[in-house]
Amino acid sequence: MGRRRAPGTYPYDYTAADDARFAESGVGGTLRVLHGPGRGMGVTEGVVCRVSVTASDGAHIDESHAGKLGKEHRLHGTASGDRIVVEVSAHFGGEAPCSCAADGCIPVLDELTAAREVELTGDLDDVIRFGVGPGWVEVQAIDRGESDADAPSACRWGAGVRVRGACLPLLGAVHPIQRR
């Protein structure tokens, strides 16, 4: 069975053809749920995560639970210039409390939550990453291709999102897309 198209370059799950199709789709941005640390960050390995996306007026746009939205997912119903709120809630739900056996290991088993309001730009080169957990910095580095993967543990896990086509809203300023 052959592949339909060539895969994107790690760490992104898109190709130049995907970018062209996205630009013509009228969608304001994409979202990818990240778990880890781990090479296949769509595989949760004990990290339980929930992501909710709402419009700034509170209307539901999308929701994901651990293991879903493993690739770039278009935020349907959005357009460039829209503001959305992305909320990430996660905890480590693995069987062993911690497998690192390091001195000073502090397992983090509580559910952690972070939320950000972002403005969709429609430009996939604009990327925002945010998340929770003691290993979130490692998850970001793996997603950017700057680090190798390792298995998560109760003291070293992270979950979050990569929103492409988004920037942080400027307070009291006109966004470059809206300038006349």
Secondary structure, 3 states (H helix, E strand, C coil): CCCCCCCCCCCCCCCHHHHHHHHCCCCCCEEEEEEECCCCCCCCCCEEEEEEEEECCCCEEEEEECCCCCCCEECCCCCCCCEEEEEEEEEECCCCCCCCCCCCCCCCCCCEEEEEEEEECCCCCCEEEEEECCCHHHHHHHHCCCCCCCCCECCECEEEEEEECEECCCCCCCCHHHCC
